[in-house]
Amino acid sequence: MKMTHSYWAYLVLALLIIATINAIIGFTQNKEFKDKDLRISLFTLIVTHIQLLIGLGWYFMSPSYKAIKEVGMSEAMGNPGLRLLSVEHPLMMIIGIVFITIGWSKHKKQASDKGKFKTIAIFYGLGLLFILSRIPWGQWFSQI
């Protein structure tokens, strides 16, 4: 489950970067919001939600969760490594996915193509920042 979560994250990150850059380019160049743009944003949304489900499944099977149950939350908060994996990473990923979901919902209500691109660029970009802020980079690169 951990390997699936880790490798699926590469796909999530790639699609999220592509969707954000696509929206920024579409916004700045006043492009028409076409089916391709809709699909990029939708696939990014779907892939991030799948990653959330995989991540939640892994979280409750992980050694970090077992450690919290054994030592308690106050001890876990005092250990930076355990805090990152058991609190900060899950929380920031959920917040990032919430921003992506809000961006998808709000873009549909925009009347103009520029508004659609702007909404996706802002919310997917914020989601990307939250996600990048708490990826456990040390562990991530050790699996390559």
Backbone as CSV, one residue per row, in Angstrom:
resi,resn,N_x,N_y,N_z,CA_x,CA_y,CA_z,C_x,C_y,C_z
1,MET,0.823,-1.191,0.000,0.000,0.000,0.000,0.873,1.264,0.000
2,LYS,1.975,1.197,0.751,2.869,2.351,0.792,3.477,2.624,-0.581
3,MET,3.875,1.562,-1.272,4.470,1.729,-2.600,3.458,2.330,-3.577
4,THR,2.227,1.862,-3.518,1.179,2.411,-4.383,0.992,3.894,-4.096
5,HIS,0.915,4.238,-2.813,0.744,5.632,-2.405,1.929,6.482,-2.881
6,SER,3.124,5.953,-2.750,4.322,6.703,-3.134,4.418,6.889,-4.645
7,TYR,4.194,5.824,-5.411,4.325,5.945,-6.861,3.154,6.695,-7.493
8,TRP,1.959,6.568,-6.943,0.811,7.310,-7.457,1.039,8.807,-7.249
9,ALA,1.803,9.149,-6.209,2.090,10.558,-5.916,2.839,11.224,-7.067
10,TYR,3.699,10.482,-7.764,4.398,11.051,-8.918,3.397,11.461,-9.999
11,LEU,2.412,10.632,-10.240,1.375,10.947,-11.220,0.564,12.160,-10.773
12,VAL,0.204,12.192,-9.497,-0.555,13.321,-8.952,0.221,14.618,-9.158
13,LEU,1.475,14.600,-8.762,2.291,15.804,-8.851,2.466,16.252,-10.300
14,ALA,2.721,15.307,-11.199,2.894,15.650,-12.618,1.621,16.267,-13.189
15,LEU,0.487,15.629,-12.944,-0.776,16.166,-13.473,-1.140,17.507,-12.842
16,LEU,-0.875,17.663,-11.567,-1.192,18.917,-10.889,-0.337,20.059,-11.420
17,ILE,0.921,19.789,-11.674,1.793,20.813,-12.269,1.325,21.145,-13.682
18,ILE,1.000,20.130,-14.466,0.522,20.352,-15.837,-0.775,21.155,-15.827
19,ALA,-1.721,20.788,-14.968,-3.013,21.482,-14.917,-2.841,22.941,-14.491
20,THR,-1.973,23.179,-13.535,-1.752,24.538,-13.051,-1.081,25.387,-14.128
21,ILE,-0.046,24.858,-14.752,0.638,25.598,-15.815,-0.289,25.822,-17.003
22,ASN,-1.071,24.816,-17.357,-2.034,24.949,-18.454,-3.031,26.073,-18.165
23,ALA,-3.510,26.148,-16.928,-4.471,27.186,-16.558,-3.823,28.565,-16.566
24,ILE,-2.588,28.662,-16.096,-1.880,29.951,-16.101,-1.661,30.425,-17.529
25,ILE,-1.240,29.522,-18.401,-1.037,29.878,-19.808,-2.359,30.280,-20.453
26,GLY,-3.405,29.499,-20.206,-4.713,29.833,-20.766,-5.217,31.192,-20.292
27,PHE,-4.976,31.494,-19.027,-5.406,32.777,-18.462,-4.604,33.937,-19.042
28,THR,-3.286,33.804,-19.053,-2.445,34.923,-19.495,-2.527,35.159,-21.002
29,GLN,-2.810,34.116,-21.772,-2.865,34.266,-23.227,-4.290,34.365,-23.750
30,ASN,-5.255,34.521,-22.856,-6.672,34.663,-23.233,-7.143,33.568,-24.183
31,LYS,-6.791,32.337,-23.876,-7.184,31.215,-24.723,-8.633,30.818,-24.453
32,GLU,-9.170,30.060,-25.396,-10.505,29.503,-25.239,-10.406,28.241,-24.377
33,PHE,-11.328,28.097,-23.431,-11.348,26.926,-22.545,-11.991,25.781,-23.320
34,LYS,-11.154,24.842,-23.758,-11.623,23.756,-24.616,-11.760,22.459,-23.827
35,ASP,-12.215,21.416,-24.520,-12.373,20.096,-23.893,-11.063,19.581,-23.319
36,LYS,-9.963,19.855,-24.004,-8.645,19.427,-23.524,-8.365,20.027,-22.139
37,ASP,-8.680,21.288,-21.955,-8.448,21.966,-20.678,-9.350,21.389,-19.589
38,LEU,-10.573,21.099,-19.964,-11.511,20.487,-19.025,-11.009,19.109,-18.590
39,ARG,-10.538,18.329,-19.534,-10.066,16.968,-19.233,-8.816,16.980,-18.358
40,ILE,-7.897,17.885,-18.644,-6.690,17.985,-17.820,-7.072,18.283,-16.376
41,SER,-7.958,19.238,-16.183,-8.382,19.611,-14.835,-9.163,18.485,-14.169
42,LEU,-10.036,17.826,-14.909,-10.837,16.738,-14.359,-9.970,15.533,-13.985
43,PHE,-9.056,15.146,-14.868,-8.180,14.002,-14.561,-7.313,14.305,-13.342
44,THR,-6.876,15.542,-13.221,-6.102,15.934,-12.038,-6.946,15.787,-10.788
45,LEU,-8.175,16.234,-10.841,-9.093,16.099,-9.705,-9.289,14.625,-9.345
46,ILE,-9.538,13.798,-10.324,-9.783,12.372,-10.089,-8.549,11.695,-9.492
47,VAL,-7.394,11.962,-10.063,-6.157,11.338,-9.594,-5.844,11.767,-8.157
48,THR,-6.088,13.030,-7.824,-5.826,13.480,-6.453,-6.791,12.832,-5.466
49,HIS,-8.033,12.639,-5.858,-8.989,11.989,-4.962,-8.654,10.500,-4.770
50,ILE,-8.187,9.860,-5.813,-7.745,8.467,-5.674,-6.553,8.406,-4.719
51,GLN,-5.630,9.364,-4.858,-4.471,9.407,-3.963,-4.908,9.623,-2.508
52,LEU,-5.923,10.425,-2.310,-6.450,10.636,-0.958,-6.960,9.323,-0.362
53,LEU,-7.695,8.565,-1.151,-8.214,7.284,-0.660,-7.084,6.292,-0.366
54,ILE,-6.108,6.234,-1.258,-4.959,5.354,-1.024,-4.221,5.808,0.231
55,GLY,-4.031,7.120,0.360,-3.321,7.667,1.512,-4.032,7.402,2.826
56,LEU,-5.341,7.531,2.831,-6.093,7.243,4.060,-5.984,5.772,4.428
57,GLY,-6.041,4.907,3.428,-5.874,3.487,3.692,-4.502,3.189,4.269
58,TRP,-3.460,3.784,3.663,-2.103,3.564,4.153,-1.912,4.156,5.554
59,TYR,-2.500,5.320,5.797,-2.320,6.000,7.089,-2.711,5.085,8.256
60,PHE,-3.842,4.434,8.133,-4.325,3.611,9.247,-3.602,2.262,9.352
61,MET,-2.756,1.953,8.361,-1.933,0.740,8.433,-0.474,1.063,8.734
62,SER,-0.132,2.343,8.746,1.271,2.751,8.817,1.875,2.615,10.207
63,PRO,3.191,2.517,10.247,3.885,2.505,11.536,3.680,3.803,12.320
64,SER,3.502,4.919,11.612,3.279,6.207,12.287,1.982,6.179,13.089
65,TYR,0.943,5.618,12.500,-0.341,5.534,13.194,-0.227,4.611,14.407
66,LYS,0.467,3.506,14.232,0.669,2.586,15.354,1.479,3.253,16.461
67,ALA,2.463,4.070,16.080,3.276,4.773,17.073,2.446,5.779,17.855
68,ILE,1.549,6.472,17.183,0.677,7.432,17.871,-0.195,6.699,18.883
69,LYS,-0.713,5.551,18.482,-1.550,4.778,19.406,-0.753,4.325,20.623
70,GLU,0.529,4.024,20.424,1.358,3.536,21.529,1.846,4.660,22.440
71,VAL,2.389,5.728,21.858,3.014,6.776,22.679,2.085,7.947,22.983
72,GLY,1.012,8.091,22.253,0.087,9.200,22.462,0.422,10.384,21.566
73,MET,-0.554,11.248,21.388,-0.412,12.385,20.478,0.589,13.415,21.002
74,SER,0.655,13.633,22.298,1.587,14.640,22.818,3.037,14.223,22.553
75,GLU,3.349,12.951,22.690,4.689,12.451,22.368,4.958,12.570,20.870
76,ALA,3.964,12.248,20.079,4.129,12.318,18.626,4.404,13.750,18.177
77,MET,3.765,14.706,18.797,3.973,16.109,18.423,5.368,16.586,18.811
78,GLY,6.004,15.939,19.761,7.353,16.301,20.166,8.439,15.697,19.292
79,ASN,8.065,14.759,18.454,9.016,14.095,17.566,8.788,14.626,16.145
80,PRO,9.730,15.446,15.612,9.503,16.072,14.294,9.219,15.086,13.157
81,GLY,9.919,13.967,13.132,9.694,12.983,12.061,8.326,12.341,12.141
82,LEU,7.948,11.968,13.343,6.633,11.355,13.551,5.520,12.368,13.318
83,ARG,5.751,13.612,13.744,4.749,14.665,13.541,4.522,14.917,12.047
84,LEU,5.610,14.932,11.269,5.481,15.144,9.824,4.621,14.062,9.191
85,LEU,4.924,12.806,9.481,4.221,11.699,8.828,2.816,11.474,9.360
86,SER,2.586,11.780,10.620,1.293,11.443,11.203,0.319,12.606,11.291
87,VAL,0.825,13.840,11.236,-0.067,14.994,11.382,0.074,15.966,10.210
88,GLU,1.283,16.488,10.016,1.472,17.553,9.023,1.209,17.088,7.598
89,HIS,1.797,15.957,7.208,1.617,15.463,5.840,0.148,15.183,5.525
90,PRO,-0.555,14.392,6.341,-1.961,14.131,6.011,-2.822,15.403,5.990
91,LEU,-2.603,16.285,6.960,-3.411,17.503,7.043,-3.194,18.404,5.830
92,MET,-1.933,18.614,5.464,-1.655,19.497,4.333,-2.116,18.888,3.006
93,MET,-2.033,17.576,2.878,-2.514,16.940,1.651,-4.030,17.099,1.528
94,ILE,-4.726,16.916,2.644,-6.183,17.082,2.633,-6.551,18.521,2.289
95,ILE,-5.858,19.484,2.879,-6.126,20.894,2.578,-5.854,21.170,1.100
96,GLY,-4.759,20.640,0.570,-4.452,20.822,-0.850,-5.534,20.253,-1.752
97,ILE,-6.025,19.070,-1.412,-7.076,18.434,-2.218,-8.390,19.195,-2.079
98,VAL,-8.641,19.766,-0.922,-9.836,20.601,-0.747,-9.765,21.807,-1.690
99,PHE,-8.607,22.455,-1.770,-8.461,23.593,-2.690,-8.678,23.161,-4.134
100,ILE,-8.141,22.027,-4.525,-8.325,21.527,-5.889,-9.808,21.262,-6.160
101,THR,-10.494,20.667,-5.199,-11.923,20.369,-5.353,-12.743,21.658,-5.452
102,ILE,-12.416,22.629,-4.629,-13.115,23.922,-4.689,-12.877,24.572,-6.043
103,GLY,-11.640,24.519,-6.522,-11.329,25.099,-7.831,-12.117,24.452,-8.952
104,TRP,-12.247,23.130,-8.895,-13.032,22.423,-9.913,-14.491,22.864,-9.855
105,SER,-15.044,22.953,-8.659,-16.454,23.341,-8.514,-16.693,24.783,-8.948
106,LYS,-15.806,25.672,-8.557,-15.979,27.088,-8.868,-15.750,27.399,-10.349
107,HIS,-14.862,26.654,-10.995,-14.602,26.964,-12.406,-15.837,26.714,-13.265
108,LYS,-16.667,25.754,-12.856,-17.868,25.436,-13.640,-18.879,26.576,-13.618
109,LYS,-18.811,27.436,-12.604,-19.760,28.532,-12.474,-19.297,29.798,-13.200
110,GLN,-18.095,29.759,-13.726,-17.554,30.920,-14.430,-18.137,30.997,-15.843
111,ALA,-18.533,32.193,-16.236,-19.130,32.383,-17.556,-18.078,32.524,-18.647
112,SER,-16.942,33.123,-18.301,-15.920,33.377,-19.322,-14.810,32.334,-19.265
113,ASP,-14.152,32.169,-20.393,-13.010,31.257,-20.455,-11.888,31.749,-19.554
114,LYS,-11.667,33.050,-19.553,-10.626,33.636,-18.712,-10.916,33.366,-17.238
115,GLY,-12.178,33.451,-16.844,-12.575,33.175,-15.468,-12.350,31.722,-15.094
116,LYS,-12.622,30.823,-16.034,-12.395,29.391,-15.782,-10.910,29.119,-15.561
117,PHE,-10.076,29.645,-16.453,-8.633,29.443,-16.314,-8.106,30.073,-15.020
118,LYS,-8.596,31.263,-14.716,-8.134,31.967,-13.507,-8.482,31.174,-12.248
119,THR,-9.700,30.671,-12.181,-10.137,29.905,-11.012,-9.302,28.646,-10.840
120,ILE,-9.090,27.931,-11.918,-8.285,26.710,-11.839,-6.838,27.051,-11.481
121,ALA,-6.292,28.083,-12.089,-4.902,28.464,-11.793,-4.733,28.797,-10.317
122,ILE,-5.656,29.544,-9.755,-5.545,29.949,-8.346,-5.706,28.754,-7.420
123,PHE,-6.787,28.018,-7.561,-7.078,26.949,-6.605,-6.180,25.720,-6.785
124,TYR,-5.907,25.339,-8.023,-4.992,24.220,-8.238,-3.572,24.635,-7.821
125,GLY,-3.223,25.887,-8.069,-1.911,26.387,-7.647,-1.766,26.375,-6.132
126,LEU,-2.795,26.815,-5.421,-2.761,26.751,-3.954,-2.675,25.308,-3.473
127,GLY,-3.455,24.439,-4.095,-3.392,23.026,-3.744,-1.994,22.473,-3.959
128,LEU,-1.376,22.843,-5.068,-0.012,22.397,-5.360,0.963,22.891,-4.298
129,LEU,0.840,24.136,-3.886,1.730,24.679,-2.851,1.572,23.937,-1.523
130,PHE,0.346,23.685,-1.122,0.110,22.952,0.126,0.699,21.543,0.033
131,ILE,0.495,20.899,-1.082,1.000,19.536,-1.254,2.523,19.514,-1.251
132,LEU,3.142,20.431,-1.980,4.603,20.474,-2.026,5.218,20.800,-0.664
133,SER,4.477,21.535,0.156,5.038,21.972,1.433,5.279,20.837,2.418
134,ARG,4.565,19.732,2.297,4.697,18.677,3.290,4.875,17.278,2.711
135,ILE,5.439,17.192,1.527,5.843,15.883,1.021,7.082,15.475,1.821
136,PRO,7.133,14.263,2.336,8.352,13.824,3.044,9.465,13.529,2.036
137,TRP,10.142,14.590,1.589,11.094,14.504,0.491,12.192,13.487,0.741
138,GLY,12.691,13.396,1.960,13.757,12.451,2.264,13.370,11.015,1.986
139,GLN,12.169,10.665,2.369,11.681,9.305,2.114,11.305,9.115,0.656
140,TRP,10.801,10.167,0.051,10.327,10.074,-1.328,11.464,9.734,-2.272
141,PHE,12.568,10.443,-2.147,13.681,10.223,-3.060,14.454,8.948,-2.764
142,SER,14.308,8.427,-1.563,15.013,7.176,-1.231,14.351,5.971,-1.891
143,GLN,13.140,6.155,-2.439,12.414,5.037,-3.067,12.623,4.973,-4.574
144,ILE,13.307,5.949,-5.115,13.511,5.971,-6.576,14.481,4.885,-6.983
